[in-house]
């Protein structure tokens, strides 16, 4: 499969979506079904890190499929962070986000940056002040 979906941690706080260099829309739709299944396993705020890698091309209809996938995410995903060095992927994501007006998706420079952003958003959602946390 061209996309891999799994819980990053035993606490089930972050779902990881890792793209191989090549994938199909069928694999993409299957991956988002798996994300929905994982998201529905828990009833608290979680995050999604999508590692897009160095994508050089995407199948046709990327804007339609991309927006469909993002809109289908479980509501307990408080932030989806996309990590990629690919300018193509960043530009495509920007277009999808502009068109769909989704606010809970961001790009991140690194996986660590994505984790940090997710934890900040999750803490805010849970009413936890990060400065007063141990």
SVG drawing of the C-alpha trace seen along z (x, -y; Angstrom):
<svg xmlns="http://www.w3.org/2000/svg" viewBox="-17 -30 29 32">
<polyline fill="none" stroke="black" stroke-width="0.4" points="0.0,0.0 1.2,-3.5 0.0,-5.0 0.5,-3.7 -1.8,-4.5 -1.1,-3.8 -1.2,-5.2 2.0,-6.9 1.8,-6.3 0.3,-3.8 -1.9,-6.6 -3.6,-6.9 -3.2,-10.7 -1.6,-11.0 -2.4,-9.1 0.4,-8.9 -0.3,-8.9 2.9,-8.2 2.8,-8.4 5.1,-6.4 6.5,-8.0 3.6,-6.5 0.0,-5.8 -3.4,-5.7 -6.7,-7.4 -8.1,-4.0 -5.2,-3.7 -5.9,-7.3 -9.6,-6.6 -8.7,-3.4 -6.3,-5.3 -8.9,-7.8 -11.3,-5.0 -8.6,-3.6 -8.1,-7.1 -11.8,-7.3 -11.7,-3.9 -8.8,-4.8 -10.3,-8.2 -13.6,-6.6 -11.7,-4.2 -11.3,-7.1 -13.6,-9.9 -11.0,-12.6 -9.1,-15.2 -6.4,-13.7 -4.2,-14.8 -3.0,-13.6 0.4,-13.9 0.6,-13.3 4.1,-12.7 3.8,-13.5 7.5,-13.1 9.0,-14.5 6.0,-14.1 6.9,-15.0 3.5,-14.2 0.0,-13.4 -2.8,-11.6 -5.4,-13.7 -8.2,-15.4 -6.0,-16.1 -8.0,-19.1 -11.3,-17.1 -9.9,-14.0 -7.8,-16.1 -10.7,-18.1 -12.9,-15.0 -10.3,-13.3 -9.8,-16.2 -13.5,-16.8 -14.1,-13.1 -11.8,-13.3 -13.3,-12.4 -14.4,-15.5 -12.1,-14.6 -9.1,-15.3 -8.3,-18.8 -5.4,-19.4 -4.0,-17.7 -0.4,-18.7 1.1,-18.0 4.9,-17.5 6.7,-17.7 9.7,-19.3 7.8,-19.2 6.8,-22.6 4.3,-20.8 2.5,-19.3 2.6,-22.6 1.1,-24.5 -1.6,-21.9 -2.5,-21.8 -2.7,-25.6 -5.2,-25.5 -7.3,-22.8 -7.4,-24.7 -8.3,-28.0 -11.1,-26.3 -12.5,-24.3 -11.9,-27.0 -10.8,-24.3 -9.1,-25.7 -7.8,-22.6 -5.1,-21.7 -1.7,-23.2 1.7,-22.5 4.7,-21.9 8.4,-22.0 9.2,-18.7 7.4,-15.9 8.5,-17.3 7.0,-20.6 3.8,-18.8 3.7,-17.0 4.2,-20.2 1.4,-22.0 -1.0,-19.1 -0.2,-19.0 -0.7,-22.7 -4.1,-22.5 -5.1,-19.4 -4.2,-21.1 -6.2,-24.2 -9.1,-22.0 -8.9,-20.2 -8.4,-23.5 -4.9,-22.6 -2.5,-25.6 0.9,-24.3 2.8,-26.8 1.3,-25.4 1.7,-21.8 4.6,-19.8"/>
</svg>
